[in-house]
Amino acid sequence: MCPIHVPHVPHVRVQVCDGPEFLARHGGCPDRALLLCWARHDMGEASLAAYRGDTVVAVVNTGATWELDSRKHPEWRQVRRVPLPQWRGIHDDLRVYRRRVMAGRKEEDGGN
């Protein structure tokens, strides 16, 4: 071990589990946003299925990682897309999605 190595002590309790497992343990986290960063296709779909909230933030590499497909999931609409700094040939961006229907009510902009 390096003589100047300082053991890392987390500032919060760390739970080791995958996205769908975490969401299942916490009732789908309806009061939180879901953040997925470069998620595998299967993990992204499983996490979205388990999520009960109304905001998804996804960092994606177009064509290489999971992307929320609004044709497959019409209850979600993209409200923001932010390009990220990237290497040539890489197409990363951050996308924010809102659920069109939440707890039986229409979205605040009139349900469009």
Sequence and secondary structure as in RCSB ss.txt:
>XXXX:A:sequence
MCPIHVPHVPHVRVQVCDGPEFLARHGGCPDRALLLCWARHDMGEASLAAYRGDTVVAVVNTGATWELDSRKHPE
WRQVRRVPLPQWRGIHDDLRVYRRRVMAGRKEEDGGN
>XXXX:A:secstr
  TT      SS      HHHHHHHTTT TTS EEEES  HHHHHHHHHH  SSEEEEEEETTTS    TTT TT
EEEEEEEE    TT  EEEEEEEESEETTEE TTT  
